[in-house]
């Protein structure tokens, strides 16, 4: 059975906290991509993001596409933080792949970070020294 393309938008990305979960199931990095401009992104307790598809007010979000052996998909999902799930994600080039999404209730009361366009950019901003004006 061929590998499943999985779009990840947070801590599963290369070099981040949970990337080892992909590597442990022998997933292979395919490419960087962006979603269609119909998603919004939240920071969940500044630990990981949650991405939701919306009718209005969305934008493109940076993702990585990984080729995951089918047997490893369940293992990856079980290791994700509560409230994250797998669904279909529309990429900017028109491809539809499976991807990590968040349940809407998970985002309630959390910081929306859509304007940063992706988890890496938000984390970089958060960790950079801020103007002390």
C-alpha positions in Angstrom: 0.0 0.0 0.0 1.4 3.4 -0.9 2.2 6.0 1.7 -0.4 8.6 2.7 0.4 12.3 2.3 -0.1 14.1 5.6 0.1 17.9 5.9 1.4 19.0 9.3 1.3 22.6 10.6 3.0 22.6 14.0 5.2 20.5 16.3 5.4 17.6 13.9 7.4 19.7 11.5 11.1 19.1 10.9 13.2 20.1 13.9 10.3 20.7 16.2 9.2 18.9 19.4 7.1 16.0 18.0 8.9 15.5 14.7 10.4 12.3 16.1 6.8 10.8 16.1 6.9 11.0 12.2 10.4 9.7 12.0 9.6 6.7 14.4 7.0 5.4 11.9 9.5 5.9 9.0 7.6 8.9 7.5 9.5 10.8 4.8 9.5 14.5 4.2 8.0 15.4 0.8 7.9 19.2 0.6 7.0 22.5 2.1 3.6 23.8 1.0 0.8 26.3 1.8 -2.9 25.7 2.3 -5.6 27.4 0.2 -6.5 30.7 1.9 -9.4 29.2 3.9 -7.8 28.3 7.2 -7.2 30.0 10.6 -4.6 29.1 13.2 -4.6 29.3 17.0 -1.8 28.8 19.5 -3.0 26.3 22.2 -1.3 27.4 25.4 1.8 28.3 23.3 2.5 24.6 23.1 1.2 23.7 19.7 -1.1 25.1 17.0 -4.7 24.1 16.0 -5.7 24.8 12.4 -9.4 25.1 11.3 -11.0 25.5 7.9 -13.4 28.5 7.8 -15.8 30.0 5.3 -14.6 33.6 5.8 -11.5 35.3 7.2 -9.0 32.5 6.3 -5.6 32.7 4.8 -2.9 30.4 3.6 -1.0 28.5 6.3 2.5 27.1 6.0 2.6 23.3 6.2 4.9 20.4 5.5 3.8 17.4 3.5 5.0 14.0 4.7 4.6 10.6 3.2 3.4 8.4 6.0 3.2 4.6 5.9 -0.5 3.7 6.4 0.2 1.6 9.4 1.9 4.6 11.1 -1.0 7.1 10.7 -2.9 5.8 13.8 0.3 5.8 15.9 0.9 9.5 15.0 -2.7 10.5 15.7 -2.6 8.8 19.1 0.5 10.7 20.1 -1.0 14.1 19.1 -2.2 16.4 21.9 -5.9 16.1 22.8 -8.2 18.0 20.5 -6.2 17.5 17.3 -7.5 15.2 14.6 -6.9 14.1 11.0 -9.1 15.6 8.2 -8.8 16.6 4.6 -6.7 19.8 3.9 -6.7 21.8 0.7 -3.3 22.9 -0.5 -2.7 26.0 -2.5 -1.8 24.0 -5.6 -5.2 22.2 -5.5 -4.0 19.0 -4.0 -6.2 17.6 -1.2 -4.3 15.6 1.4 -4.9 14.4 4.9 -3.8 16.9 7.5 -3.7 17.7 11.2 -6.6 19.9 12.2 -8.0 21.1 15.5 -11.5 20.8 17.0 -13.2 24.2 17.3 -13.7 23.8 21.0 -9.9 23.6 21.5 -9.5 27.1 20.1 -12.0 28.8 22.5 -10.2 31.4 24.6 -6.8 30.7 22.9 -4.7 33.2 20.9 -5.4 33.4 17.2 -2.2 33.4 15.3 -3.5 33.3 11.7 -1.8 36.6 10.9 1.6 35.0 11.2 0.8 32.5 8.5 2.3 29.5 10.3 3.5 28.0 13.5 7.3 28.5 12.8 6.9 32.2 12.1 4.8 32.7 15.3 7.3 30.8 17.4 10.1 32.8 15.9 8.2 36.0 16.7 7.4 34.9 20.3 11.1 34.0 21.0 12.6 37.2 19.5 13.4 40.1 21.7 10.6 42.6 21.6 11.0 46.4 21.3 11.4 47.9 24.7 10.0 51.3 23.7 
